[in-house]
Amino acid sequence: MYRSHTCGELRATHINEEVTLSGWVQKIRNKGFMIWVDIRDRYGVTQLIFDEERTPKEMMEQAAQLGREFVIQVKGKVIERESKNPQLPTGDIEILVSEFTLLNASLTPPFTIENETDGGEELRMKYRYLDIRRNPVKESLMFRHKVGMNVRNYLSQEGFIEVETPYLIKSTPEGARDFVVPSRMNEGQFYALPQSPQTFKQLLMVGGMDKYFQIVKCFRDEDLRADRQPEFTQIDCEMAFVEQEDILNIFEGLTRHLLRDIKGVEIGDFPRMTYADAMKKYGNDKPDIRFGMEFAELNDLVKGKGFNVFDEQELIVGIAVPGAASYTRKQIDALINWVKRPQIGANGLIWAKYNEDGSLKSSVDKFYSEEDLTAWAKETGANPGDLILVMGGNTDTTRTQLSALRMHLATELGLRNANEFAPLWVVDFPLLEWDEETKRFHAMHHPFTSPKPEDKKLLETDPGAVRANAYDLVLNGNEIGGGSIRIHDKATQAKMFDYLGFTPEEAKAQFGFLMNAFEYGAPPHGGLAFGFDRLVAILGGQETIRDFIAFPKNNAGRDVMIDAPSKLDEEQLKELHLQVKL
Amino acid sequence: MYRSHTCGELRATHINEEVTLSGWVQKIRNKGFMIWVDIRDRYGVTQLIFDEERTPKEMMEQAAQLGREFVIQVKGKVIERESKNPQLPTGDIEILVSEFTLLNASLTPPFTIENETDGGEELRMKYRYLDIRRNPVKESLMFRHKVGMNVRNYLSQEGFIEVETPYLIKSTPEGARDFVVPSRMNEGQFYALPQSPQTFKQLLMVGGMDKYFQIVKCFRDEDLRADRQPEFTQIDCEMAFVEQEDILNIFEGLTRHLLRDIKGVEIGDFPRMTYADAMKKYGNDKPDIRFGMEFAELNDLVKGKGFNVFDEQELIVGIAVPGAASYTRKQIDALINWVKRPQIGANGLIWAKYNEDGSLKSSVDKFYSEEDLTAWAKETGANPGDLILVMGGNTDTTRTQLSALRMHLATELGLRNANEFAPLWVVDFPLLEWDEETKRFHAMHHPFTSPKPEDKKLLETDPGAVRANAYDLVLNGNEIGGGSIRIHDKATQAKMFDYLGFTPEEAKAQFGFLMNAFEYGAPPHGGLAFGFDRLVAILGGQETIRDFIAFPKNNAGRDVMIDAPSKLDEEQLKELHLQVKL
């Protein structure tokens, strides 16, 4: 038996017990006559003591030769510590070692195994097994497990059945790119790895499973943007005999439950907002509503006052920045430069200070009277002490730019508190979205999403205006989930494929099995999927997902630890009937 | 809202309530003046009633036009049934329908949606979404979910952390064949899908995770034997600072827990048996110990009595078949023919009847006296009324043949009761196994398995005799799990790769990251993996795994429902820098 207790377990109540511990050497302090060694495992740290009065000489020498991250086993007596460490759960005691075994030595680790490490990202990834020993990473992985168990138990208690759908499926050119898998037994043919289990979960609904979920890996062979992974995990759900309202209620319940159980946070209001409103009020379909600074459209107030810059624009929109009337010229210039950067691409920023004394002062005083500015203040909800910022231009662009500025300001003003949680449903997404490049409509969610019945007639005349039964769950400005009520009849599904530019032959070749299934009594159904990596990171109070993934890949899709992907030898390629053509 | 209740929910206590149900038409009985419709969902079946006195004429006509598997929604009043059906949980009531909506029609399903269907295997697979509507399949999938939740909750409570390991890893030529995945971003390079997360779980132990588990898909591109799938699910576990005994105890606990919670079965004895004993007593490394018929080696008793057939053989071994002394000559001939079939390949079978009256009669009375036969009876443990069957030949072959006969007889005698559970640890497996084809030793478990310290010295002189710290969990004659204590130092691991015929360069290229990790304080560790598909099937009392997998592949590795794998178009191949060469 390698241990009687873990390194995080012993307390004053254990004093005088004989114990056995195993773990890693965290720290050594050698005073010559006395050596203290901190021994660490997943559960904590315990101090060992060797001293020349009580420890055999040979063991003193062994202890003196220990290095960081050596693996040792010790037996000894739990004794009271002279100088207690209240920071440490085991800080009341130490172990007077009587037996000592070196289980494994260690080379000097390439970075320090501490909460704050000196290792850079790349080094940490190459030696991820050492990085995982660090508390922040280890705890992130344990936190992920806790969230996963919580989700599973909640959904299971709600009557959902976890069903494993296949990983070796069929390639579909729709949407982002599939990873493919050559089949040795079926020469010249390929499987694809799922981008999501979408069609399978719909088939499970046709199969009467009623409530399905799965925490499942999905795959996307896309150029990796920051914080995207080629393999990622989804909480995938689907329900039969439901309307949008039923789904929102169930997953509002899950979100409340997670926040309560995991974070101890009770959510009061759980608002719903249409996509149109979100765009109008926040310039964004995943607004962070932990703070205000809502958009005010000012066209009626600012046009026709002789200020050409505004007169020419499609949309003029402003926000009130709380307490920022005191910003210096330099601070405001910094904001103007920030929005002019190519990443944002705005032409500039008009400002108006609503001073504490009630007076108003703007960068466009030449065109606008104090009365005009008072109207701006009213419209943006500015109070004395606030700074009003106004942008103008094409509607979509201006909203995007002001949304970025709003988030930037919130971060600067400390309004994005990682321990505050403000969930929100965004509903009534457009069904279709125009793609300038291919000059046709694409499915905004995916081609299985149903149009709102009352908008169906617009499909012929104004497809871009058709709203879908589609919804996103937004948490603190992040889209963490999204879904829709699906089409469940063959005719509508065929029509949708037609709108999306599929020929009937293509639709049949790729989704024939689903359309066939719709002919055998498909029930009304819908569902959603949460991005599990993102959800865990946000619940953990982090912006990036990488430390919540045990073995992530880098931005080139490489695992630098195992050095994958790599070349295959000719023999292996031959068996797969493949040739590489660079 | 599509329903107020499910189709399995209503009881006599609901009588007079107005309810809404949705589901599939299971059955229609049309008496003209009265129509009964059974409506089905995941939760059960409820009877609807339409009658000409109480139902509007138009609705009667609609009801009359319903077909099997149509999807309907009805509102109505719960009323007491005239002739109750005690077989059905909802059998006390029926619904007098007042509103009726056809949600979706259905073509006539290609096979009946009943517990016993008229559909053949291939048809059921092609329309798997209809097959899943059948109770046996639906319940198997729900049972799988229940077992999965149980395993997760048990291991989580025992301090195990579920960590997701990557699916896009590195190809290793060792063992069965990898599925590979070309990388678009890394031209000419490939990932591999994991055959198991073996190296990653070991790295998690190096990373201090201490106790890891994962219910995870694994992949093997092998020619499919019966009841194998190219993708399959494992319960994968690993622990640090453990010896074999610790692992056996934990997973004995899991097995007991599952049998108690899932099957209501309390396991008394949980025996351990060495591999050598299992081979000697059952001719098999996964013995079914629900019944006796243990092997008795009879060399000393049968040789030198003038019966040449036995004198020449390496091993003579017998079993006592309970109550089979009454077998007719014809029955015994059938057994002899059974073992002579090419699948078994035995030369024959010697028999001796130990009659109820105590007399003994054999097929070799010419050579063996009643006294000799009495000694056989004693050695095989035969009682009056039993039949002794004896085979001889080369040790390995004879054991295999008699083991097959033992299982055949047990099935014939009804000794393999699916509701009885007899788990067993088989321990001390050989480390290496000689492969006649390649003329070298292979790892019996895998190359990371540690030899027993006391056998290490035999590695140089008699490698085949070295025992490993490896163990299998056997349940009712099926291997459901296996594992080992791993090597955790670089030197031993390098030596093992050497024994297995890897050059140092090959070992480094394929497993360099693991050997490097061993240099940074790798703890002693070990683990095991359960075959989840098999475990669920056995707990479910079934021999085959296919109905416990939602969307299985056929023996050619094809999903006949979605028609995968399939060809890629040229464009897609070009992007992957690949060419198919048939």
Interface residues (C-beta under 8 A of the other chain):
Chain A: M1 Y2 R3 S22 W24 R40 D41 R42 Y43 E69 F70 V71 L103 N104 A105 S106 L107 P109 Y127 R128 Y129 L130 D131 I132 R133 K138 L141 M142 R144 H145 G148 M149 R152 N153 S156 I161 E162 V163 E164 T165 P166 Y167 L168 I169 K170 S171 P173 R177 F179 V180 V181 P182 S183 R184 M185 N186 E187 G188 Q189 F190 Y191 A192 L193 T199 F200 L203 L204 V206 G207 G208 M209 D210 K211 K217 F219 D221 D223 L224 P230 E231 T233 F241 V242 E243 D246 H488 D489 F513 A517 F518 E519 Y520 G521 A522 P523 P524 I549 A550 F551 K553 A556 G557 R558 D559 M561 I562 D563 A564 P565 S566 K567 L568 D569 Q572 K574 E575 L576 H577 L578 Q579 V580 K581 L582
Chain B: M1 Y2 R3 S22 W24 R40 D41 R42 Y43 E69 F70 V71 L103 N104 A105 S106 L107 P109 Y127 R128 Y129 L130 D131 I132 R133 K138 L141 M142 R144 H145 G148 M149 R152 N153 S156 I161 E162 V163 E164 T165 P166 Y167 L168 I169 K170 S171 P173 R177 F179 V180 V181 P182 S183 R184 M185 N186 E187 G188 Q189 F190 Y191 A192 L193 T199 F200 L203 L204 V206 G207 G208 M209 D210 K211 K217 F219 D221 D223 L224 P230 E231 T233 F241 V242 E243 D246 H488 D489 F513 A517 F518 E519 Y520 G521 A522 P523 P524 I549 A550 F551 K553 A556 G557 R558 D559 M561 I562 D563 A564 P565 S566 K567 L568 D569 Q572 K574 E575 L576 H577 L578 Q579 V580 K581 L582
